[in-house]
Amino acid sequence: MNAAQLLQDSLSPNQAARESATQQLEAAARDNFHGYLHTLAVELANEQQDLNVRYAAGLAFKNAIAARDAVNQPQLTERYLSLPDSATAPLKQSVLSTLGSPQHRAGAVAATCVSAIAAIELPVSKWPELIPQLLEFVGNQENQGLRVATLQAVGFICEVIDPEILSARSNEILTAVVQGARKEEPSHDVQHAAIQALLNSLEFIRDNFEREGERNYIMQVVCEATQSPSVTVQVGAFECLVRIMHLYYEKMDFYMERALFGLTIMGMKHQEEPVALQAIEFWSTVCEEEIDLAQAAMEAYEEGEQPLYVSKGFAKAALPDILPVLLELLCQQNEDDDEDDWTKAMAAGCCLELLANNVGNDIVQPVVPFVEAGITQNDWQRREAAVMAFGSILDGPDPEVLAPLVTQALGALVGMMQSDPSLQVRDTVAWTLSKICENMLQVIDPAVHLRNLITALVIGLNASPRTCNSCCAALNSLVVQISEADPLGGDDVQSSAMSEYYSGILKELMPIAERPTNHANSRSAAYQTISVFLGASANDTLPVVQEVAVAMLTRQEALLGMQNQLVGMDDRNNWNDMQINLCVVIQSFIRRSPALAAPFADRIMTNLLGLIQASGKHAGVLEDAFATVGGLASALEAGFVKYMDAFSPFLFSALGSFEDWQVAQAAVYVGSDIARAINEGLTPYAERLMVALIDLLRSPVVQRQVKPNAITTIGEVALAIGGGFRPYLDTTMTILSQAGSTSAAPGDEAMIDFVQTMRESIVDAFIGIMNGIRDSDASAMQPYVPGIMGFLKTCWADEDRTDSFSTASLGLIGDFAEAYKGSIRDELLQDWVSQAVTWGRTRSGNKRAKTNASYAQQAIKNASK
């Protein structure tokens, strides 16, 4: 293997060369892992090698031992730890030695390799000499590049490793990092690296932040760094302040009053945009924290508890000073600003939105003069800023306060949408109208405003892609809210205020949805709006709805005929995107009127089968194709059986896609839809479906979020085939028992959520099985009742249990009591059962929980006679 050439080719702009090199490198890693790592480490450390090759070697080394996600990391960790110390010692020496390379890019990638090895070895008490070695490197005043790369490595390590693992060295690490971040540090490169390391370690130093003296010193160093002559150091320092505000908001009173308030105001006015952006982000973060705290406090008060922390009102206190700066920044747009660039004006608009959401009514009075003065200016920047400011304050203040202003402004905004000479202004007007339609629809009088508003929005559909997106969003809000506002509601609405505009709006959207490109997602936005209109349609628009749906089927058929003409990945991605959007529209049509869709079922299903076959296992296409199949099954119910022979092979294949979890998930969902739709018609396919679901649950590869849904689907299968589920009962109960024993470590929020979701699914499955087999052979379930009741008892003792679980389990207890009566009397009369029933009847605010609790209580009472 010519490693240098392969590494060079892995970075090639030529796709074929790049893919070939990548495949050969992956094969080398599989065939001889140690040899592969050794070769990469040698190339990384070789000062005579081309820098691009060295960088590629470092990147490949890091990727060989560090996964992009937690699911795959254990396998990589195990593979690395299987190497003997005699094999890994030279690797570690190579990457450490490269930290001091005169080629700083090589040193930087070596830092990622050091942290990747550390993330594996330090948790198992290996490489104890690493941290002392790194601290020694940081103190080496003779080699600036070594200090920079080492500080990067230290920051990465602090970011990825549990603080407890490094607790014995945490003070030394912090001291070294802060030492390099001080204003007295002569090298700006070292100071910047130290500031970045501090940024990465801010969670790691939580204990240090609890101690006032240490916190004061850290804050002093960071605040002083915001005044550095180096722009990169200033940016890093403000990034630190943003992160500190997020992590340690409750400790910021002292520093806000004495330093942060003034520093960030000055930073927002900084002529260097990267500095100003971070200073603006600081106040956005303040607002986000205070919004979250206000929400948490409200929830705590509703539960009769005191909130842990409360908002300190930093943003409200600073409003007179930060608002004028933000409004002025809104005016600093440039004609040639790219819509994808994050500019000061855009950041200021985002901050203003958060500020309005945070301080509410207090923002209205000081913003109105700016809007009134700017909206008639000749300078387009002032007009655009005025409209942006108005749109930004529409979510937060009380609607009653905003209503007179919106009513007054609506006519002017509609006029600007139609006639303002500036595309940027019209773009922002469209966005503001979408905000009005979303948040202030009550001020739109259909008799007075609707025609002119819709005319303006339809004109905007054919403007810039971004304007098109905003107009689509506004139309979505209009049709959904006006439909919901109809006093009759439901699918029987004969007409709505939007009905007369349906044909015209959809006629304008159809060509946009047919565009060959999807610039700024405008084509997808048009499809989404078509879908929303079809779903919200009144009865008098159903002929138009059917016409659009037929046009979409025709378009889907044309695309299927083009699949052999696709050239390259861009063509394929574009084709996939259009097919996904078409599926979304067809789903909406089916949901809106199953009766209208039924005559087209053969055509829809033929298209979907062709699409699934042509998708090349593209997860996005398969997800939406399967979702459309599920929608059609729900619409046709037993009538869907005729398609099962053709569709089931694709279903079983997708259920076996353990490594492509989105595909497996989509298959699980459509399996549920079909089971609910065709009931006993599922029986000929039940055995293969159950085997596939059980294999999926046993798979160590499939991502865990798929498994709760697979368990729910088993319950749906049992409910569908009734007594036919009996052959699968023993295996299913074993699987559910194993799943029910899953637990989560305290503090692992993601795992705690997963366990609760799993428990909800298990109870749903028990209910499905119980109700499926009880009519034919209720006694088959009885041997499992004590174990199930034990599972429920454990779950009820968990304070993190969800209301959904509690509600469903009460129904299951009632089912058991009704079916088995006195034979399970001892299980039913346990204290936890009576406590659960009491919770459902008296403490739950959930109507279904009260119903289930009453049902369980009555069934237990009858069983005890």
N, C-alpha and C positions, 0 to 999 in steps of 0.2 A: 504493500500500500504506500503510494506516494502521498504522505500525509499533508505536506505543504500544498501540493497541487489541489488535493481534495478540499482543503480548508479554503484555498483561494476561490475554487469553483463554487463553494457553498455560499459565497457572497456575490456570485456572478449575477448581472442583470438578465442573463439568458436563462429563461425558466427551465429549459431542458437540462442545461448543465448544472443548474442549482439543485434540481430535484435528483439528478443522478448522483451528485456528490453527497447530498444528504442521505440518500438510501445506502450508499456505500459506507458512510460513517456510522449509520445506525447498525448496519450489519457487523461492522468491526466491533462496536460496543457489545453486541450480543455474543459474538464468537469468542472474544477475549477481552473481557471488561478491564482487567488490570492493565493489559498491554495497551489498550485504547487510552486509558487515563494517563499512563506513563508517556505515551507518544504526545498527547496534548500538552502535558506539563512541560515536556522538553521543548516543544515548539514555543510555548508561552514564554519560557525563561531564556530563549535563544536571542541574545542581543543582536546577532547578525541577520536574523530573519526579518522579512518584510513586516512592517507594523500591522498591516491588514491581516496577514496570516496569524500573527501573534494574538491579535484581538479575537479572530475567529476561533482560535484554539482555546482561549480563555472562556469564551462564550459557550463553546461545545462542552468544555470541562464542567462548567457550572450547571448546564442543562442536563448533564448525565447524572448528577446527584441531587439536583433541586428541581422539584416539579412545580408547575404553575398553579397547581391546586392541591388541597390537602388530601384529596381522594387517592391520588397516585403517589404521594410522597412516601408512605410506608414501604412500598415495594422498592423504591430507589434507595431508601435508607437501609433496608435489609441487605440489598445487593452490595452497597458500599461497606457495611459493617462485616460482611462475610470475608472481606479481604484481610489478610494477616497484617499485624503492625509493621512487619518488615517490608510489606508492599506499600503501605500508606505513608510511612515516614518520609521516603524520598519525594513523594507527591507533595506533601505538606511543606517540605523544605523548598521545593521548586517555586510554589506559589508565594511563599513568604519572601523568598529572595527577589521575586519579581516586583514586589511592592516598591523597591528602591530603584526601579529601572529609570534611566534617563528619558525613556519614551513614556511620557506620563499616561498616555492612553493604555499602554500595557499595564502600568501600575494600577490604573483604575479598574480594569477587568480582573486583575489578580485579586483586588480587594473583594470583588463579588465571589471569587472562588474560595478565598479564606473564610468568608462568612458562611458560604454553603457547607464547607467541611465542618465549621464550628457548630452549625445548627444540628448536625448529625452527631458529632463526637462529644461535645460538652454535656448534653443531657445524659450521656451514659458514662460520665466521669472519665472521659479520655481527653488527651491533649491538654493536660493541666498547665503546661508551660506556655500556652498560647497568649493568654492575657498579659502575663509579665513581659513576654517578648514584644507584644504590641506596644505596651506602655513604654518600654525602653526605646522602641523606634520613634514614638511620638516625641520623646525627649532628645532625639538626635538632631542637634542644631546644625550639623554639617551637611545634611541631605534634605533639602526642602521637599523634593519629590517624594521621598520616603515618608516624611511626616504627613503630607497631603493624602497619599494613598492609604496610609495606616489609619488616619482619622476617618477616612471613608469606610474602611473595613470595620472599625470600631462602631461607627454609626449603624452599619448594616447588621452587625451582630446584636446590638442593643434592640434593633427593630424586630428581629426574628426569634430571639431566645427569651424564654420565661425568665423574668427578673430574679426569681428565687435561685436559679442555677448560678447566677453571677453575683449573688448577694454579698458574698465575702469580699468581692473586688469592686463593688459598685461605687464606693467612695473614691477609690483610686481612679477608676474609669472617668467618673464625673470630673474629678480634679484635672485630669489630663485634657479632657475636652474643653472645659471652661478656661483652662490656662491658654489653650490655643485660640479661644474666641475673644480674649481680652483685647481692648483697644491698644494695649502696649505691644501686641504681637507685631513684629516688623514686616512679616510677609502677609500680604492680602490673600494670597492663595491658601496659605495655612489657616488664616482666620476664617476664610469662607468654608474650607473643609471642616473646620471645627464647629462652625455654626450649623452646617448641614448635619454633622454627627449629633449635635445637641438636639436638632429638630427630630432626628430619628429616635433619639433616646428619651424623649419627654415623658413617655409612659413608663419607661424603665426607671426613671428617677422619681417616681411618685412619693416614695418615703422621704427623699430629700426635700421635696416640695412641701411636705408637711411640717418641716422644721423652719421656723420663721427666719432665722439667721441665714441658713443656706438658701432659702427661697429669695431673700432680699439680694444676696450676692449674685445669684443666677439672673434675676430680673435686671440688676444693675448692668451686668455684662451685656445682656441682650439689648437693653435700651441704648447703651452707649454704642453698640454696633450699628444701630439705625442711623447714627451720625457719621459713620465711616466715610472716608473719601472714595472708597470702592463701591460702585453701584451693586456689584454682585453680593458683597457683604451686606449692604443695606437691604437688598431684596431678601436674603436669607434670614436676616434679623426680623424683618416684618413677618416672614413666614412663620418664624418661631412664635411671635406674639399672637398670630392667628391661632396656632395650635395650642398655645398656652391658654388662650381665652376659651377655647373649646373644652380643654381638659380640666381647667382649674378656675372656672368662672367664679365660683363661690369665694375664692381667695383674692379677688382682683380689686376690691374697694380701695385699698391703700395705694395701689399702683395707678389706678385710673385717675385718682385725684391729683397725684404728684407728678405723673410722667406720661402715661399712655394717652390720655386725652389730647394733650398738646402735640405729642410726637406724631400721632396718627393723623391729626388735622393737617399738620405740616406735610406729612407723607402724602396725603391725598392731593396736595397742591404741587408735588414734586414734578419737575420737568421731565424726568426720566419715567416713561410709562410703566416699566416693570415695578418700580418702587411704588408709584401711585396705585397700581392695581392691587398690590398686597395690602396697602393701607386701607383701600376701599373694602377689600375682603375682610379686614379686621372688623369693620363696623357691620358688614353683612353677617359675620359670625356672631357678634354680640346680639344682633337681632334674632338670629336663629336660636341661640341659646335661650333668650328671654321668651320667645314664642313657645318653645318646648317647655320651659319652666311654668309658664302661665297655664298651659294645657295640663301639665302634671298636677299643678296645684288645684285646678278645677276638678279633676278626677278624684284627687284625694279628699277634697271637701264633700264631693258627692257621696263618697264612701264613709263620711264621718270621721276622717282621719286628718292629721296635720301633715302638710307636705314636708318632705325632707329638706328641700331647698326652695327658696322663693326668688323671683326676679328682683334684682336690685335697681332696675329702672335706669341703667346706664344710658341707653339710647334716648329715652325721654328727656333725661337731664341734659344731654348733649345736643338735642334737636335744634335749638337756635343757632348752634355753631356748625354742625355738620350738614344741615339741610341746604344752606346757601352754597356750600362747596359742591355738594352733589348736583344741584341745579345748574351751576356753572359748568361742571364737567359734562353734563348732558349736551351742552352746546359745542363741545369740542370734537364733533364728527368731521371726517374728511370725505370729499366726494369719491375718492378711490378706495375707501375702506372696504375690505372684503367681508362679506357677511359671515364668514367662518372665523374671522379674527376676533379675539377678545380684546376690545378696546376700552379706554377709560370711560367713554360715553356709555357703552353697553354695561360695563361693571357698575357704573353709577345708577343706571336704570334698574338693574337687578337689586342693588342695595336699597333704592328708593321703594321698590315693591315690598321688600322685607321690613323696611322701616314703617311703612303704612300698616302692614299687618301687625306690627308690634305695638305701635303707639296709638293706632286707631284714629279717632276723631281729631286729635291734636295736630295731625299733619295737614288737614284740609285747609284751614284758614291761611297758613303761610304759603301754601303752594298755589292757591287760586290767583293771586296777583301775577305770579310768574307766568301762568297759563294765559291769563287775559292779555298781558302785555306782549307775549311772544307770538300768539296765534295769528296776529295780523301783520307781523314784521315782513319786510321784503327779503330779509336774509333767511334762506331756507333752513339753515342750522337752527335758528331761533324758533322757527315755526315747528320744525320736527321735534325739538327739545320740549316745546310747550305741550305738544300732543303726547309725547312720551311721558312727561310728568303727569299729565291728566290720567292716562291709561294706567300708570303705575300705582296710583292711589285708590283704585277702584275696588281693591280687596283688602279690607281691614276696618275702615270707618263704617259706622252704622249706615245702612241703606237709606234711612230717613234723612240723614245729613247730606248724603250724596245725591239723592233723587232730584232736588231742584237744579243742581248743577248739571247733571246728566241730561235732564229734560231741555235745559237751556242750550247745551252744547251739541245735542244730537243733530239738529238741522245743519249746523256749521260743519260738523265732521262729515256728514253725508255729502255736503257740497264740496268739501275739500277732496273727498274720495273721487269725485267725478271730474274735478277741474283743476286741482293744484298742479302747477307745472313741474314740481319736483317729484321724481319717482321715490326718493327716500321719504318724503313727507307722506305720500300716498301709502307707502308701505307701512309706516307707523300708524297712520289713520286706520288702516285695515286691522292692524293688531289691536288698537284701542277699541274699535267697534266689536272685535271678538271678545274683548274683556267685558264690554257693556252687555253683550248678549249672554255671556256666561254668568255675570254677577248681578246685573241690574235689569233683568228682563221686564221687571214690573213697571218700569217707566216707559216701555215701548207700547204705545196704544196701537193695536193693529189697524184700526180705522184711520189713524192719523199718520203713523210713521212707517208701517210695514212695507208699502209699495216702494217708497223712495229708498228705504234701507236695503231691500232686496235688490233693487235695480243697481245700487252702488256696489253691493257685494258681487253681483253677477259680472259687472264691468271689471271688478278687481280680479276675478278668476283668470282673466286673460292678460293680466299684467305680469310682474316679475314672479318667479316661483315662490319667493317668500311671501309676497302679497297674496298669491293664490292660496298658500297654506292658511294664512290668517282668515281669508274669506271663507274657506272651507270650515274652519273651526267655528266661525260666527254662524254659518248656516246650520252646522250640526247643533249648536246650542239652541238656535231658534226653533228648529223642527222638533227637537226632543222636548223642550220645555213647553212649547205651545201644545204639543200632543198630550203631555202629562197634565197640563192645565185644563184640558177638556173635562167637564163634570161627569161625562159618561165613562171615560177611560176604557181600557181594554181594547180588544180587537173589533168591537162592534161600533166604533166611532164612525158615523156616516160621513162626516165632513169636518174639516178644521180650517182655521184661518190661513193655514199654509196651502190648502188644497189647490187653490187657483194658480199657485206659482209652481206646482210640482213639475209639470211638463216642461216649462221654460228652463227651470233650474237644471233638471236632469239632462235636457238637450244640450246645455252649455258644458256640463260636466263630462259627458261622454267622450268628446274629442280630446279633452285633457287626459282622460284615463287611457286613451289610445296612443298617447305620445310614445315615440320609440325610446326616449330617455326619461329618467326619473330625477331630474335636476332638483336638488334641495328637497327631495321627497314629495314634490308637488303632485306627481302622478299618483303616488300612494295616497296622498291626502284626498285627491278626487275620488278614488275608489272607496276610501273610507266614508266619504260624505254620501256617495251613492248608496252604500250599504246602510248608513244611518237613515237615509230617506226611505229606503225600502222597508226597514224595520219599523219606522214610525208612521207609516202611511195610513190614512183614513180609507174607508171603503170606497169613497168616490174616486180615489186615485188608483185603485187596483188595476184597471186596464193599462195605465202607464207603467205601473210596477211590473206587470207581466211582460210588457213590451221590452222593458229594460232587461229583465231577466233572460228573455229569449236572445236578445242581442249579446248578452254576456256568454251564454252557452255557445252561440255562433263564434264569438271571438275565441273562446276556449278551444273549440274544435279547430279553428284556423291555426292557433298556436301549436296544437298537438301535431298538425300536419307539417309544421315548420321545423320540428325538432332535429331532423337529419341535416338541416341547413345551417345549424349553429356552428360558428367558427370561434374557437377560443373560449377562455373562461368568462370574459366580459359578456359575450353573447349568452352563454349559459346562465350566468347570474341574472341578467336582465329578463330572460325567459322565465326563470324560477320566480322572480319577483312578481311578474305579471300573473303567473299561475296562482301564486299565493293570494294576490288581491282578488282575482276572479273567484276563488273559493270562498273568500270572506263575503263577497256580494251574494253568491248563490246560497250560502248558509243563511244570510239575512232574509232572502226571499222565501226559503223553506220555512224558517221560523215564523215569518209574518203570516203566511197562509199555506198551511199544509195541503189544504184542498186545492188551491191554485197550483201548487207545485206537483201534485200527484200525477197529472197527465204527462208531465215531462220527466217522470222518474226514470224511465228506461234510458232516455237521452242523458240525463244527469249522471246516472250510474255508469253508463258506457264511457263517458268522458273521464270520470274519476278513476275507473279501472285503467284506462289508457294512461292517465297522468301518473298514477302510482307506479305503473310498469316503466314509464319513461323517466321517473324522477331521479334514477341513479342513487337511491337511498339518501337524497338530500333531505335533511331533517326538517327544514322549514316547510318544504313542499309536502312531505308526508304528513306532518302535523296537521296542516290545514285540509289536505285531502281527506285524511281520516276523520277530522272533525266534521267535514261536510257529509261524509258517509254516515256518521253518527246522527247528524241532524236529519238526514233523509230517513234513517231507520226509525227515529222518533216520530217522524211525520207519517210514515206508512204503517207503523206497528207490525202486525202479523204479515202484512203485504210485503215486508222486506225479505221474507224467507226465500223468495224466488232468486235473490241475488247471492245467497250464502255460499253456494257451491263455487261461484266465480270469485267471491271476495275472501273467503276463509283462508286460502293459502297465503295471501298477503298479510292477513291478520296474524297468523301463526308465525310467519317469518319475522314480522316486526316485533312480536313478543320475545323472540329470541335474540334481538339486537341488544345484548347486555351492555356492550361498550358504547353504544349510541343511545344514551338514556332518553333523549327527547323522543326518539322514534318509539322506544319501548313504552314510554309514558303515553304517547298518542294512541298506541295500540291498546293499552289498558283502558283508556277512556272510552274508545269506540267499542271495546268489549262490553263495558257496562251499558252503553247506550243500546247496543243490540240485544243484550239480555233483557233489559227492561221492555224493549219493543216487541220481541217475538215470543217471549215466554217459553212455553213448552216446545216451540219450533226450534229452540236451541239444542234440544236433546241429542240429535245426531252429531253435533259438533262439541258436545260438552266434555267428552273425555279428552280430546286433544287440547281444548281450551284450558281445562283444569291442569293437565300436565304442564302446559306452557306457563301458566301462572305460578304453579308450585316451583318449577325450575327457576323462574325469575326470582321468587322469594328466597330461594336457596343460593342464588348466585352471589359470590363475593365481589363480583366485578361491577354489577349494575349500581348506579348511584342510589343512595338510600332513599331519596325523596320519592322514588318510583314505588317503593314497597307498600306504603300505606294505601295508595290507590289500588294496587293489585289486591290487597286484602279486602278492600271494599268491593271490588269487582267479584271476588269469590262469593261474597254475600249476595250480590245481584244474581249470579249464576244459580245459587241455591234457591233463591226466591223464584227464579224463572222456571226451573225444571222440577221443583217440588220433590216428590219422593224419589225421582231419578238421581238425586244427589247422594243417596245413601251409600253407594260404593266409595265415595270420596271422603266420607265423614271422618274416619279414623286418621287418615293422613292430614286432613285439613286441621283437625283439632291439635295434632302434634305440632304442626307449623305455627298455629296461632298461639299455642302455649309458649313456644320458643320466642316468638315475636313479643309476647306479653312480658317476658322477663327482661327485655331491654331496659337499661337504666342510663342515667346521665350523671356525670360528676357535678357537684355543686359549682355554680358559677359558669358552667359551659352552656350559655344561653341557647346556642344553635342546637345542641344535643337535647336540651330540655324541651325545646319546641318540637323537635322531631319525635321524642318519646310521647309527648301529649297527642301529637297528630296520629301516631301509631295506635295509641290506646283508643282514640275516637274511631279509627278504622276497624279495630278488632271488635269493638262493641257493635258497630254497624254490621260486620260480618256475622256475628253471633245472632243478631236479630234476623238477618236475611235467612240464615240456616234454620233457625227455630221456626220462623213463619213459613219457610219453604217445605219443611218435612212434617210439620205438626198434623196436617190433615191426613197424611197417609200412614205415618209411623212416629207419633210424638215420643214414644218410649225410647226411640233410638238416641235421643239427645240427653235423656235423663242421667246416664252415667257420668256425663261431663259437667253436670250442674254444680256439684261441690267445688270442682276446680275453678269453674268460671266465677262462682261467687267469691272464692278466695282471691282471684284476680281483681274482681271489682272492689273488694274490701281494701286491698293494697292501694288501689288507685284513689279511692275515696279518702284515704289517710294522707294523700299527697296534696299539700296546699296549692301546688301549681296546677292542679287539675282544671280542665276547661269547663265552662258551662255546657258546651256542646256534648262533651263526654258525660257529664252528670245527668243531663236531660235524657240522653239516649239510654243510659244505664238504668234509669228509673223505669223506662218503658220495658226494658229487658227483664227486670225483676218482676214487673207485673205479668209479663208473658209466662215466666217460669211459675209464678204462683197460680195463675189461672190454669196452666196445663197440668201441673204435678201436685197441686194442692197439699194435702197433709203429708205426702211422702217426702217433702223437702221442708217440713215445718221448722226443723232446727236451724236450717240455713236462713229461713225467712225471718225468724224471731231474734236474730242477733242484733245487738245494740246499734252497730253501724248502719244497718238497714233502716231502723226507725229514725236515726239521725239524718240519713239521706232523704227519707220521705219528708221529714220536717223541713229540711232545707228547701226542697222543691215546693212545698206548700206555703211556706211562710217567708223564706228569705230570698228566694229567687225572684228576680223581676221579669222572668221569662214566662210568657203565657203557656208555651208548650211544656215547660218544666212543671208548672202547676198542674196541668192536665195529666201528665204522666205520673206525677206523684199521687194524685187522687186515684188514678187507675191502679197503681201499685198498692196503695193503702187498702182499697176496697178488695182487691184480689187476695192480699195477705189476710185480711179479715175473714174472707170466705174460706180460705185454706185452713184457717186455724179453728174452724168450728168443729 
